Amino acid sequence: GTALNITTAQAFDDADDDVLVYSVTSTPSLPASLSINAGSGVISGTPTALEAGVYTVVVRASEPSPLTGFITQTFTLTINSDNGAIFQNGFE
């Protein structure tokens, strides 16, 4: 497969400049070979052809505790079965 690195933090802006915590809240979540870094918001990994399909991924950016504010962004992730190639919509 093709290695993937999607920077999601650029889609979020906190008016107070708080450090945000990132998570994926969609169900189903990311394919098993991918994960999100809670501190940077980067989704990374190397998906396989067996994980081919279209995924609707919801990323949540939360303010640190004890604050309770958060925002979500949704994007579509497509994994191609021919070679695991990635095409994304919404984040680069």
Secondary structure, DSSP 8 states (H G I E B T S, - for coil): ---EEEE-GGG---TT----EEEE--SS-S-TTEEE-TTT-EEEE---GGG-EEEEEEEEEE--TT---EEEEEEEEEE-TTT--EEEES--
